[in-house]
């Protein structure tokens, strides 16, 4: 069997008993184990459980001359991929081996992606060393280990969702789902359906039951971004989830129970909204058990250099360029800007600069005109008209997006229809 499998291109290891087999598994990254049921030092059926406990992404196929239904059932319960009887294995083992290998490979890839996600949203991946940012991170780390509801406040673009993801990844709920929704992006009726789901027949077109985001996030975290935009009627339903862990689906009379942690965020002053009677005071007090304010970028200008270098490298790689450096004048222009859009605005400006950069360094000339210093000399060929400059710029952006018109329009900050008109006008 080892020779047959080896001819298929697999690297094959052999072990005479359970002890030596488990030792090999500890020493080598094995994708698939083919194991006899009757072994000198125990049962292969019981060994499946031992293997899956220590090596959950390794698949096990059991092979025996003593096939019986109870053993097969128990093997599958213990986590075996499949169970076949000797004599039937000649035509079955290779196709079965490939299926088991594909499953093991996919499980390992998914695990790697999950680990990357954890690393991406770890607190130490948040860029910046300023005191204002570090104080915020320390608060977030402390509350992450609890199950307390968190309210994140701060201006648009300060990174509230990044902090919410990091809190989730550092919590005991990190293996479950993190579900985010922007409350300002939906009408009241649509938002209610998105959050809580519906029963079949609840409204025209509701042909079957549908889970909402709260159910999808069971045992995990729900992030309610821009909660200050939520209608008062829905605020009452969120309050009920916080107080009882229950909610009513649209068109249902029986409550649904969920176990979720809620992290909310807003760029509004909710106390002012309470005074205007557009936000519930009881919900505010439940949400603000632990409030964290994220500093605006202008309050942590010492972080701009690190952020600029980080995004310059990130967008360079995405654009297929070698990592670009940042000139002193370029950095000075960034530091002196007001950044009303905070990190989101900085990120967009640097992405634009990377697209426009022709050399190895981001220069002031790649910045938007309102950010370029008044005394800066810009070298523009006398023969290059405004329309020619526009044509070149659009062409560069389309190259960067690999022809994706919607993404190009987003970067150019124009409508898709306008972009198509420009493409036709300049024959791009």
HELIX and SHEET records of a PDB file:
HELIX    1   1 UNK A    2  UNK A    7  1                                   6    
HELIX    2   2 UNK A   18  UNK A   27  1                                  10    
HELIX    3   3 UNK A   44  UNK A   54  1                                  11    
HELIX    4   4 UNK A   69  UNK A   77  1                                   9    
HELIX    5   5 UNK A   89  UNK A  120  1                                  32    
HELIX    6   6 UNK A  123  UNK A  125  5                                   3    
HELIX    7   7 UNK A  131  UNK A  144  1                                  14    
HELIX    8   8 UNK A  160  UNK A  169  1                                  10    
HELIX    9   9 UNK A  183  UNK A  185  5                                   3    
HELIX   10  10 UNK A  188  UNK A  196  1                                   9    
HELIX   11  11 UNK A  213  UNK A  216  1                                   4    
HELIX   12  12 UNK A  227  UNK A  229  5                                   3    
HELIX   13  13 UNK A  232  UNK A  244  1                                  13    
HELIX   14  14 UNK A  270  UNK A  275  1                                   6    
HELIX   15  15 UNK A  281  UNK A  287  1                                   7    
HELIX   16  16 UNK A  297  UNK A  299  5                                   3    
HELIX   17  17 UNK A  301  UNK A  303  5                                   3    
HELIX   18  18 UNK A  304  UNK A  318  1                                  15    
HELIX   19  19 UNK A  328  UNK A  335  1                                   8    
HELIX   20  20 UNK A  342  UNK A  356  1                                  15    
HELIX   21  21 UNK A  364  UNK A  366  5                                   3    
HELIX   22  22 UNK A  369  UNK A  371  5                                   3    
HELIX   23  23 UNK A  386  UNK A  400  1                                  15    
HELIX   24  24 UNK A  405  UNK A  412  1                                   8    
HELIX   25  25 UNK A  416  UNK A  426  1                                  11    
SHEET    1   A 3 UNK A  32  UNK A  36  0                                        
SHEET    2   A 3 UNK A  59  UNK A  64  1                                        
SHEET    3   A 3 UNK A  82  UNK A  85  1                                        
SHEET    1   B 2 UNK A  38  UNK A  39  0                                        
SHEET    2   B 2 UNK A  42  UNK A  43 -1                                        
SHEET    1   C 5 UNK A 178  UNK A 182  0                                        
SHEET    2   C 5 UNK A 221  UNK A 225  1                                        
SHEET    3   C 5 UNK A 261  UNK A 266  1                                        
SHEET    4   C 5 UNK A 150  UNK A 153  1                                        
SHEET    5   C 5 UNK A 290  UNK A 293  1                                        
SHEET    1   D 2 UNK A 197  UNK A 198  0                                        
SHEET    2   D 2 UNK A 210  UNK A 211 -1                                        
SHEET    1   E 2 UNK A 246  UNK A 247  0                                        
SHEET    2   E 2 UNK A 256  UNK A 257 -1                                        
SHEET    1   F 2 UNK A 325  UNK A 326  0                                        
SHEET    2   F 2 UNK A 361  UNK A 362  1                                        
END                                                                             
